[in-house]
Amino acid sequence: MKKILVIQNKRIGDVLIASVIAQNIKKVHPDANVDFLVYDFTTGVIQNNPYINHIIAINEKETKQLPNLVKLAFTIRKKNYDIIFDPYAKFQSKFICLLSGANQRIGLVKPNKKLPFKFYTDVVHLLEEKSNVCGKSIEDRVNMVSSLFPIQKNKIDYTPKIFLTEKEINYNKLDGYNQPFIMLGVLGSTPQKSMPYDYVTALIDFVTDTFQVNVLFNYAPHQKKEALKIYETCKNKSQIVIDIYEDTIRGFIKLMNKCSLLIGNEGGSIHIAKALNKPTFTIFSPYVHKEHWASFEDGVLHTSVHLIEEKPHLFGDDLGFESMRKIENDPVAMYRELTPELMIPKLNLFLQRYLKQIK
């Protein structure tokens, strides 16, 4: 039996996307024991996943302290893994790989990037561009398996999945309401990903003015004060059910599974909704490369808006890493260019497919 470890010490969406590594390596080694090393606040998206045998949850702040990282690395070494996948390939995960003693250590690395130590036995380079509707980020992680292991093309699985228990499926907090619910991500996972508050309010008012629907707010627990600021500026508060909220990932998953669709900034909640096969309307932050993260977009079930498609002249010819990083450092001016007037026509077409209009 092969012992395999996937290290994905990043955010919720990254962990969910990385689960495709487990789905595909199990097609090559069906009896393998596959473990995931992730930050403790992300475990909800891979709980109950039958492709993952064990989750190793670590604390982000503690692991950033070198003595704790060394201790973790030697703990991993004692587990005697045969294969390690490192799709994030940053200092922490590279250090663990270097000390792991695993016979095969696979890292996902930028083309032409030189590594000072032999962290990996096999380097898989990030693809230059996507060739699959799943989006480049998922395709890169699948490529870590398919480029090194004998897996038939028609057997490759590009779709991250979330697995609910029967009790989670029967979640009942929305029972008793006579209108469908939509989830609206009112804040991004970081300030740089968050729309201007007045723009969020304008979108909410459009939705509640136009469609027979109840609205739920999605935000991180520490963002409650900011979410309530947005709520107070909304026109149709009777259609916003502010008291129904889940403060854990599994709770959000149960709640999202009962909603009709999700509207929000690109991030973990969007990837969760897609894994639940719920329609999504994604609003991309100006600095995010859409082709990397716009998974499964078909303009029907999943669609999005990005400033670069509406006002490409604002970006110029340089769309490289450094240019996008400058926008990320101060995205406010660019984000304000993506006005509600630009978003609402696409949003309206999307919602008309799934909701009844107010007559």
N, C-alpha and C positions, 0 to 999 in steps of 0.2 A: 504494500500500500504506500502510495506517494504521500508525503506530507508537504503541503503547499501553503504559503503565506502571501497574502496581498496586503501591502502597506498603503493605506490611503489616509494620511493624517492631514485632512483639510476640512472642507465644509460639507453640509448636508447633501447638496446636489452632486458634489464630486464623489462622495461615498456611494450614492445611489447609482451614478453612472459607472463607477468602477466595478459594480456587482456583475456587469456583463463579463468580466474576466472569469469569475467563478462559473457562470453559466456555460462558458465556452471551454474552459479547461476541463470541466467535468465530462464533456463530450469526448475528450482525449483520454482522460483518466477517470472513468466513472466511479471507481472505488476510492478515489483519493480523499484525504482529509484536508479540507480547505478552510483555513482560518483567515480572519480579517482583523488587522490592527488599525483601529480608528480612534478618534477623539470621542470621549464618553457622551458628548451632547449630540452625536450624529447616529448613534446605534439604532434609533427607531426605524430608519429606512431599510435596514437589513435584518431586522428581527423576523423570525419565522421563515427566513429564506432557506428553502431546502437544499440550495446549492452551497450554502455556507455552514460548516460544521460547528464553528466556534468563533465568537467575537471577543477580541482582546481590546477592552476599552481602557484608554489612557487619558490622563488629565493634560490638557494643552499647556497650561502654565507650568505645571511640575516638569513636564518633559522638556521644556525649554531650558531647564537648569541642567548644566553639563553632568554633575554627579548622578542625577536621576536618569539622564539619557544613557549614560554608561551602564548603569544598573539594568535598565530595560534591555539594552543591547545584549548583555550577557544572559539575561533571562531568555531572550529569543534564541541565543546560541544553544542553550541547554535543550531546547525543543527539537533540535536536529532536523530542521526543515530540508527537504530535497530541492525545492524550487521556491524562489521568492520573486514576486512581481512588485515593482516599484513604479507606479504610473505618475507619481508626483515628482519624484527625484529631486528633493530638496535636502538640506543638510541633515536633518534628523533621520530621514529614511535612508539616505545614502550611508550614513554612519552605521545604522543598524545592519544594513546589507554587508558592509565591509567586515563587520565583526561576527556575522551570523554563522559562517562556516558552511553555508549552503552550497551544494555542488553547482547549482544553476541560479544565477541572480540576474534578473532581467529588468533593465531600466529604460524608461521612456524619456528620451533626451532630444533637445533641439539639434537639427542638422549642423554639422561642423563644430559642435561644442566639444572642447577638449576637457577631459576629466583628469585631475592631478593624481588620483589613485585608482586602483582597479576595483572600483565599487561593484562593478557588474561583470559577469562573464559574457553576457549578451546585451548589446545596446540596440534598441529599436528606436529609430528616429521618428519624430513627429512628422506626419504627412504634410506635404506642401499645400494640398488643398483637399477638400472632401470629394468623395465620389459616390456617397451613399446618402439617402434622405435622412438617415439617423443623425447627421451632423458630424463635424470633424472630431469633436471631443470623444464621442462614443466610438467612432471609427478608429481613432488612435488606440484606444484601450483594447478593442477587439483585435487590432493588428498586433498587439503584444503577444497574443495567443496564436493567431492564424499564420503569422510570418515565421514562427519557430516550431510549431507543432502540427502534426498531420491531421488537419480537420477539413472535411469536404466543404466546398463553398456553399452548397445547398443546406448544410447543417449549421452554418454560422448563425448565431442568435444576436441581433443588434438591439434588442428591446429590453431595457431595465424593467424589473418587475417588483411589485410590492405584494406581499402575501398577508391577507387578513384572516384572523380566526373567525369562527362562526359568531362568537359574541361580538366582535368588532363589526361584522357585517350587519348585525341586528341593532346597531346603535340607534337610539330612539329620541334623542333630544330635539329633532326637527319634526317629529310626529305631531300632528294636530294643526299644523299650518296649512292653509289652503292655496298657497302660491309657492312656486318653485324657489329654491335658494340658489344664489350665486355667491361664490367666494371672491372677495375683492382684496387684493394685496395693497394695502394703503401705504405701506412703507417698505423700502428695500432692506436687504439684510445689512447694508451699510449706508451711511448718509450719501455716499457717492452714487448709490444705486437708486436712491429715493427721488421721486418726482417732486417738483415744487408743490407745496400743499394746496395752493389755490387751483392748480391743474387737477389734482386728485379730486377735489370737491366738484369741479366742473364736470368730470367724467361721471362721478356718482350721481350728480343731479341729472345729467343726461339719461343715465340708465333708469333711474327711478321715475323720471318724467315720462319716459317712452315705453317702458315695459312693465308688465304685471309680474312683479318679482320681489322677493325679499333679499336683502343684502346682508352678508356677514363680513366682518373685517378680519383680515389676517395680518398679524404683526408679531414680533417677538415679545415675550413677556415684559422685558425691560423698556419696550417702546409704548407701553399703554398710555402714558401721559400724552405723548405726541399723537397717538391714534385718536384720543378723545378730543384733542384740539381740532382735528379734521372733522370728527363727528359733529362738533358744535357748529361748524360752518355749513353743514349740509342742509338742504332745503326740505327734503322729504324724510324726516327722521322716523316717521311711522313705518317706513319700509326697511329701516336698518335695525336689525335685531342685535343690539350692541351687547346684550347680556349673555349671549351664547358664544363662548370662546373656550378653546382648549390650549393649555399652556405646555403641552408636551408634543413631541413629534407623532407618537402613536395616536394621541388625541386628535391632532390635526388631520391625520390620515383617516380616522373614523369619520370625522366631520366632513372632510372633503369628499369622501366616498358617497355621501348623501346629497351633495350639491350637484347642480346641473352642469356647472362650468366654473372656470376661474379666469379672472382678469388680474394681471399684476406685473410687477417688474420681473425681469429674468432673474432666476435664483432657484433655491431648493424647492419652494412651494410649486413652481411651474413644473419641475421635473417629477415631483410627487404626483401632481394631477395627471401628467402624461402617463406615468406608470399605472395609474388607476383607470386609464383610458377615458379621461374626462376632457372635453374640449377646452382649449386654452387660447387666450389672447395675451400675448407677451409684449410688454413695453420695454425695449432695450435701452439701457443707459448709453449715452453717446460714446463712451470709451470701450464698450464691449464689442468684440468681433462677432458679428451675428452668425457668420458661417461656422464658427466653432460651437456655438451653444444653441442654435435654432434647430433643435432635433425634431424630426418627423413633420416638418412644416409642409402642408399641402394646400394652404389657403382655405381650407374648409374646416377640418377638425382642429387643426392647429395653425394659427396665423399670428402675425406680429407687426409692430411698427418700429422703425429705427430712423433716427435723424438723417443718417447718411443716405437713405433712400429718398427722403423728402427734400433735403437741401445738401446735395453732395458737394457743392462749391465751398461749403464751410470747412471741409476737411482737407481740401487741396489734393495733391497727388501722393503725399506721403502718409500711408496708413500703417506704418511700421510700429514696432513695440514702443519705441521712445515717444513717438507722436501721441499714441494712445495713452501712454503713461502721463504725459503732460495734461491731457484732458481729464484723466482720472483724478489728478491732484487738485483740480479746480473745475468741476464739471457744470457748475451752476449756470453760467452764461450759455453754454451749448444746450443744456437741458431745457432752458427756457425757450429755445428756438423750436422745440418739439411741442407746439401749442396744442390745446384741446381741439382747435379747429382742424388741425392736421390729422389728429387721431380719430376723431369721432366718425367720419365717413366709413373708415375701415371697421371700426368697432360696431357701428350700426349694422353693416352687412353681416358681420359675424353673429351678432345677437339675434338677428331676424331668423336665422336658421334654427334656433333652439328655444326662443321665448316668444310669448304672445305679446303683441303691442297693446298699449292702452288705447281704447277707442275714444 
